[in-house]
Amino acid sequence: MKKLLLIGVTYHSDDVLHVFLESVHRAAEQTKGKLQVDIEIADNDKDNRGYLGGALPIYNAKAQGYDFVAISNVDLKLAPDFFEQLLLTPTDQIGWIAPDIHTDKINRHENPYMMVRPTRLNFLIWNTIYSSTLCYRLYHHLHLLKSKQIQQHPACSIYAGHGSFMLFTKAFIQHYPELHFPTFMYGEEIWFAELVRAAHLQVNYAPNLRIANIGNISTGLIRQKQKSVWSKESLNMIKQTFFDK
């Protein structure tokens, strides 16, 4: 029997947590005992440690011995056949499997999140954007318009998946038994993509793994100015760690 550890991170999202958990239990039951799904919830309501700040202590304590580890927001709903499809998905030389995450409100598929590795110019542009709240708002608005997708992308190898649901394989877990994200929040997609790259593994987009995005409840409570600060800090850390060598 395969084993999967699912780490859900909550931040004032208890009202949708039951929907998420029900979808996980239903999908696990569909495997008819072929996959054991263990759920751990990182509750950031009282002490907000950030997305990975909440998830990684659980990862570090419990990930070893699992075939898969998922780190997830809880404002999501897994398709009933999600885990059935996962058991059919190739994992050879794969470190990260990115599912199809569909946001119904704007009819957008969040994956593939990034097809190719960013350049130093990208970081320069991002640093400029996140230095101004006005620029950040404009960038965010234009990004929503530009990235709206109706057609689903076919399965392929990509650079990075969307951070709302990140699914890592046994090869990744064994290579990284312990992880520490140096900043508070944001940029986790590029950070994980670089870890996968350093381990000589791949990130694969798997559209047969379907998730519905109920909608940005946790981050929607955070002011845009604070998001800009956290984003800039994380991106500068990532640039210095992986791109300035």
Secondary structure as UniProt FT lines:
FT   STRAND          2..10
FT   HELIX           14..29
FT   TURN            30..33
FT   STRAND          35..43
FT   HELIX           51..62
FT   TURN            64..65
FT   STRAND          68..73
FT   STRAND          76..78
FT   TURN            80..81
FT   HELIX           82..87
FT   TURN            92..93
FT   STRAND          94..103
FT   TURN            104..107
FT   STRAND          108..109
FT   HELIX           120..129
FT   TURN            130..131
FT   HELIX           133..146
FT   STRAND          156..158
FT   TURN            163..164
FT   STRAND          165..169
FT   HELIX           170..175
FT   HELIX           188..198
FT   TURN            199..200
FT   STRAND          202..213
FT   TURN            217..218
FT   HELIX           219..221
FT   HELIX           224..238
FT   HELIX           239..243
//
